[in-house]
Amino acid sequence: MSNILTLQDIPDLKCDCCIANNDSELIFLSVWGKDTAMQELCAKLTIGETTKHGLTDIKLNHHRVFLAEGKHYAKRTLKVTKTLFGSLIHAFIFDKRIIEPNRDSNSMISIYKVEDVSTRHNRYFDAIKTLSSVPILEHWADEIVSIAKQQGMIKEHKAIVGDVDATTIIVNDTILTQIMSQKIRDGILTLS
């Protein structure tokens, strides 16, 4: 797979990283290009499906990524000067849950480098503690992460392009509380 993909609707923009969830909804997009091409992308995304010129999906070579309805995306841009191609704009478009957990849905998204496998477990546990309204003790980490995985609260997403992956964590406090209570009664989760 190539490390750089082209946006089919705006071929002057190049993508070096894109992550989508299992429903092909955009989680994270990193694109490079000239200012006018970037402005075109932002305008088309803002218009959405209100006109035939808007975008509701992004086509990257043979991949198609959709913009989730009702989701709010954030954008960050940076101007890079003195490149071989002149001044370029580097833009990140991403699900806001990457920078701030959604308390209404008890969910957040974590992005990490592919090789950071050893730190994922700790990140999962920290995210679950952050999202849960139930107090969770540190020495329960292995058991809590295992419960969350078994219950589908942790969903991993591979990048379409780029060397980062993402994980969506959605904590269901009702289920987590029921299972934790049972494990406390069974002596699996202890206070010390």
C-alpha positions in Angstrom: 0.0 0.0 0.0 1.2 3.5 -0.8 2.1 5.8 2.0 0.3 8.7 0.3 -3.2 8.6 -1.2 -5.0 11.1 -3.4 -8.4 12.6 -2.6 -10.4 11.8 -5.8 -12.7 14.8 -5.4 -9.8 17.2 -4.9 -6.7 15.6 -6.6 -4.4 18.4 -5.4 -4.8 17.1 -1.9 -2.7 14.2 -0.6 -3.5 12.1 2.4 -0.8 10.6 4.6 -3.1 9.3 7.3 -6.7 8.2 7.5 -8.6 6.1 10.1 -12.2 5.0 9.8 -14.3 3.0 12.1 -15.9 -0.4 11.2 -18.8 1.5 9.5 -16.3 3.4 7.3 -17.1 6.6 9.2 -14.2 9.1 9.5 -12.2 9.2 12.8 -9.0 10.9 11.7 -7.7 12.5 8.4 -4.4 14.1 7.7 -4.2 15.9 4.3 -1.6 18.1 2.6 -2.0 20.6 -0.2 -2.0 24.1 -1.4 -4.2 26.7 0.3 -6.8 26.9 -2.4 -7.3 23.1 -2.5 -7.6 23.0 1.3 -10.2 25.8 1.2 -12.1 23.8 -1.4 -12.1 20.8 0.8 -13.3 22.8 3.8 -16.1 24.4 1.8 -17.3 21.1 0.4 -17.3 19.5 3.8 -19.2 22.5 5.2 -21.8 22.4 2.5 -22.2 18.6 2.9 -25.2 17.2 1.1 -27.1 20.5 0.8 -25.9 20.9 -2.8 -24.4 18.7 -5.5 -21.0 20.3 -4.9 -20.8 19.3 -1.2 -19.1 16.2 0.2 -20.6 13.6 2.5 -17.8 11.1 1.9 -14.1 11.2 1.1 -12.7 8.9 -1.6 -9.0 8.0 -1.2 -7.9 5.9 -4.2 -10.1 2.8 -3.8 -11.2 3.6 -0.2 -14.3 5.5 0.7 -14.8 7.1 4.1 -18.1 8.7 5.2 -18.7 11.7 7.4 -20.9 10.5 10.2 -24.3 12.2 10.4 -24.7 14.4 13.5 -21.1 14.0 14.5 -19.0 17.0 15.1 -15.6 17.1 13.6 -12.8 19.4 14.6 -10.1 20.8 12.2 -6.6 22.0 12.9 -4.4 23.5 10.2 -0.7 24.4 9.9 1.1 26.3 7.2 4.4 24.8 6.2 6.7 27.1 4.3 9.9 26.6 2.4 9.1 23.1 1.1 10.1 21.8 -2.3 6.6 22.5 -3.5 6.3 26.0 -2.0 4.0 26.8 0.9 1.7 23.9 1.9 -1.2 23.6 4.3 -1.3 20.5 6.6 -4.8 19.9 7.9 -6.1 17.4 10.4 -9.9 16.7 10.4 -11.0 14.4 13.3 -13.7 13.3 15.6 -13.8 15.6 18.6 -13.8 12.6 21.0 -10.1 12.4 20.3 -9.4 15.6 22.2 -12.3 15.5 24.7 -14.4 12.6 25.9 -18.2 12.7 25.1 -19.8 12.5 28.5 -23.3 12.0 27.0 -22.3 8.8 25.3 -19.5 7.8 27.7 -17.1 7.5 24.8 -13.7 8.6 23.7 -11.2 7.8 21.0 -7.5 7.2 21.4 -5.0 7.4 18.6 -1.6 5.8 18.9 1.4 4.7 16.8 1.1 1.1 15.6 4.2 0.0 17.4 2.9 1.3 20.8 1.3 -2.1 21.6 2.7 -2.2 25.2 1.0 1.0 26.2 -2.5 0.2 24.9 -3.6 -1.7 27.9 -2.8 1.2 30.2 -4.5 3.6 27.9 -7.6 1.5 27.8 -7.7 1.3 31.6 -7.2 5.1 32.0 -10.0 5.7 29.4 -12.4 3.4 31.2 -11.6 5.1 34.6 -12.2 8.5 33.0 -15.5 7.6 31.4 -17.0 5.4 34.1 -19.1 6.9 37.0 -18.1 3.9 39.0 -15.0 4.0 41.2 -12.4 1.6 39.8 -9.2 0.6 41.8 -5.8 0.5 40.1 -5.1 -3.1 40.8 -8.3 -4.1 38.9 -6.8 -2.9 35.6 -6.3 -6.4 34.0 -9.8 -7.6 34.9 -11.6 -4.3 34.0 -9.9 -4.2 30.5 -10.8 -7.8 30.0 -14.4 -7.2 30.9 -14.5 -4.2 28.6 -13.1 -6.2 25.7 -15.5 -9.1 26.3 -18.5 -6.7 26.4 -17.5 -4.9 23.2 -16.7 -1.6 24.9 -13.3 -1.4 23.2 -13.2 -1.3 19.5 -9.9 -1.1 17.6 -9.6 0.6 14.2 -6.8 0.1 11.7 -5.6 3.0 9.5 -6.4 3.0 5.9 -3.1 4.7 5.4 -0.5 5.9 7.9 1.3 4.3 10.9 -1.3 5.1 13.5 -4.4 3.2 14.7 -7.3 4.2 16.9 -9.5 2.7 19.6 -13.0 3.8 20.4 -14.0 3.1 24.0 -17.6 3.3 25.0 -18.3 2.5 28.6 -21.7 1.0 29.5 -21.9 1.8 33.3 -24.9 -0.5 33.8 -23.2 -3.6 32.4 -19.8 -2.7 34.0 -21.4 -2.2 37.4 -23.3 -5.5 37.2 -20.2 -7.5 36.2 -17.9 -5.7 38.7 -20.4 -6.3 41.5 -20.5 -10.0 40.7 -16.7 -10.3 40.6 -16.5 -8.5 44.0 -18.9 -11.0 45.5 -16.9 -13.9 43.9 -13.7 -12.5 45.4 -12.1 -11.9 42.0 -12.0 -8.1 42.5 -10.7 -7.3 46.0 -10.2 -4.1 47.9 -6.5 -4.7 48.4 
